[in-house]
Amino acid sequence: MELTEAMRTTGTCRRYADTPVPDEVFRNAFDVARFGPQGGNRQPVRWIVVRDAARKQALADLYLPMWDAYFAGITGGTVAVGALPKTVQDADYFARHLAEVPAIIVVCAALDGLHPTDHELGRLSVVGGASIYPTVQNLCLALRDQGVATAVTTLLCHEEPAIRELLEIPDEYITAAHIAVGYPEKSFPKKLTRSPVEDIVALESFGQPMFAPAAAL
């Protein structure tokens, strides 16, 4: 598969077939994902692949109340999302069937491997994720290349203490994301819906578009 095709079609899959994902597929994906960039080559990311039905159910039981609260915010208008109604419906289905996904990957990261430079700016600190999420996206792309779908979620990170106990995660590691993994129930999308380049790229300063709108070309 061409890299650009994988990048355009690695979306969030919310409906999975019950076919197990072989160990070799996971190994191939983890093998290439580890080359994602990270500060100082500290390689803080560790992965836990959860296949056991009881553990998946425990994760799903933690996830659903978080989703229900978020979903209530969407339907009540207090949480703004750019998703279409069908996408929200699919996300609700996903939440209620999470335990049935073939595998859930818990993304962990060593605290001493992160170096946030923005924690004193008086706003949400995000820089530490630069040593985590490129590797996560690498994994999703590597799985997509093998015909396997994914869904990255961070809702469960709110339940880190319970997940730490469930999966025996050492204190020096945090949970950074959870990834549902499996073969898609339907075919992959041909192309995801995203904002046009003209709307998201500036030149020299924030308000100066780099590219003219397509209609003006």
Stockholm file with secondary structure:
# STOCKHOLM 1.0

chainA/1-217         MELTEAMRTTGTCRRYADTPVPDEVFRNAFDVARFGPQGGNRQPVRWIVVRDAARKQALADLYLPMWDAYFAGITGGTVAVGALPKTVQDADYFARHLAEVPAIIVVCAALDGLHPTDHELGRLSVVGGASIYPTVQNLCLALRDQGVATAVTTLLCHEEPAIRELLEIPDEYITAAHIAVGYPEKSFPKKLTRSPVEDIVALESFGQPMFAPAAAL
#=GR chainA/1-217 SS CCHHHHHHHCCCCCCBCSCCCCHHHHHHHHHHHTTSCCGGGCCCEEEEEECCHHHHHHHHHHHHHHHHHHHHHHHHTSSCCCCCHHHHHHHHHHHHTGGGSSEEEEEEEEGGGCCCSCTTSSSCCCGGGGGTHHHHHHHHHHHHHTTCEEEEECGGGGGHHHHHHHHTCCTTEEEEEEEEEECBSSCCCSSCCCCCHHHHCBSSSTTSBSSCCGGGC
#=GC SS_cons         CCHHHHHHHCCCCCCBCSCCCCHHHHHHHHHHHTTSCCGGGCCCEEEEEECCHHHHHHHHHHHHHHHHHHHHHHHHTSSCCCCCHHHHHHHHHHHHTGGGSSEEEEEEEEGGGCCCSCTTSSSCCCGGGGGTHHHHHHHHHHHHHTTCEEEEECGGGGGHHHHHHHHTCCTTEEEEEEEEEECBSSCCCSSCCCCCHHHHCBSSSTTSBSSCCGGGC
//
